[in-house]
Amino acid sequence: MPKKIIRNLQVGIGLSLLILITSSVASYWSIQNQMNHRESLSQSRRSVTAVKDILVALLDAETGNRGYQLTGREDFLEPYKRGVREYSKALVTAEALGVHDKNQQERLAGLKTAVSQVMNHLKNLVENRRRGMVMTQQEIITGKAYMDECRKIVKDFVQYEESQVEIKNKDLTRSSQTTVLFIVFSALAAVVVTAFFYFKMRADLIRR
């Protein structure tokens, strides 16, 4: 086989391999980027669910306490007992998510403190009622202030995460589009290179 044809064949194979390697690396990077975006998006959703679960548990505990304060019947404490069981689990879940944003970390720390205040306050109210002491107006006001603080922190946390979810969704869409472009470009480039060297070698063979 003539040297020129062999050289063209080698160049064509080399270019095809270069395109294949480049497109493979670019696609791998893009796919990894997509996976990171998806994980970050999933973490935001899990953290929102966790802090909402904390608030739900607190509301259960508060509801149970109110029923018990009004009736003095132990069976009305079932929501309270459920809230006591569930709030600690939800709090552990929220902390275990490993939130990296500094502001969100501060909100979680503040929520943990506020939740402790609420639960300690409710515990004291239940114990006092068992001793025959009905909660006072000041205790009601204090409990409301603690709950309002928890609601505010949860609201701020959720709003921030929801804004981040919107940004992450856009990043994920952009990353997906980039991956598709890489694949299409590499396929077209491989076809063009193959066709070019095929017709070049064919022309050389015909001339010879």
Secondary structure, DSSP 8 states (H G I E B T S, - for coil): --HHHHHHHHHHHHHHHHHHHHHHHHHHHHHHHHHHHHHHHHHHHHHHHHHHHHHHHHHHHHHHHHHHHHH--GGGGHHHHHHHHHHHHHHHHHHHT----HHHHHHHHHHHHHHHHHHHHHHHHHHHHHTT----HHHHHHHHHHHHHHHHHHHHHHHHHHHHHHHHHHHHHHHHHHHHHHHHHHHHHHHHHHHHHHHHHHHHHHH-
